């Protein structure tokens, strides 16, 4: 063993080591300074030094939207930067838990309404299509039934429209008698579906006939066949999935799930109220006073209406995120029982969130005017604001429940993706 005197006798090249250390330190400081300089050039509200999570993130809502209708906005590609996808549906259903597979929750967007005149999904930009947000489906399970129960559809705003029910999971015998409608356009994909029949063999009208009378144009209610639609529009590394074939969906636009935090909705609501009331823009609403919208509707009233989560059609809502839009940073998450999900991209939005899901009326300005001022954060679609994260299951099946703990397992800072 060497003693102190032995070390004192060793010749150490001190000056070269000192100079080398100084060089490394200078390089480190310069690199940090460059990064800091670039960050300081960003607007203050977008500066972040770390990804945003939370000490106790939990699932607070699970939502499915069994029957889908859609606005006519082309699916996103970098070459289609002025367009953005967002899924619209009849009223959603809150669940305590739900099984899922590679295509999403069990009954989410399993059915769709096809506009026969255009042979495509019914457009929510049409006033007759907007009425469908006031169509209410509900899941009625019956384990003694061969089809597992029914999807019951009611029309609370139209007492003259008859409710109807359809089988949740039609048997092979039932499907053998149902017609197929193929070739209708869904985001440029030639899709198909079974023309749904009533669960009541004595029904006087088919579900499609009832919906045709309600919306005032010829439509078909169809159910997805067993051939899922592949999704290749998202920037997704399929190696992060534990199944072959990549992401796939039933009738959603391009992702099996959409995740949103309660903190993000609260922030959006506050900014909508601030802009509608003409309050100071930059400090309160994230925009200059000149950009602030004039008061509109009852958004500006002292008892202003709430901005409901249902306008944005999420499937998974989480509470406990430390800051609004902290989920922007998330790339992968996992629940406490090791169900994993990949979050490849923020969800750009169209005008549909302006439709009041409680009345079926469209506001000409809000919430889009407010959110366009500060939520253009996705470089792929610079003309649209984003709200929520697309989410794809990493495993081929699982179950999510209210209260499930969510852990962020992979993240990256997104200070702001667009240059000013």
Buried (B, 14 or more C-beta within 10 A) or exposed (E): EEEEEEEEEEEEEEEEEEEEEEEEEEEEEEEEEEEEEEBEEBEEEBEBEEBBBBEEBBBBBBBBBBBBBBBBBEBBEEEBBEBBBBBBBBBBBEBEEBEBBBBBBBBBBBBBBBBBEBBBBBBBBBEBBBBBBBBBBBBEEEEEBEBBBBBBBBBEEEEEBBEBBBBBBBEEEBBEEBEEBEEBBBBEEEBBBBBBBBBEEEBEEBBBBBBBBBBEBEBBBBBBBEEBBEBEBBEBEEEBBEBEEBBBBBBBBBBBBBBBBBBBBEBBBBBBBBBBBBBEBBEBBBBEEEBBBEBBBEBBEEEBBEBEBBBBBBBBBBBBBEBBBBBBBBBBBBBEEEBBBBBBBBBBBBBBBBBBBEEBEBBEBBBBBBBBBBBBBBBBBBEBBBBBBBBBBBBBEBBBEBEBBBEBEBBEEBBBBEEE
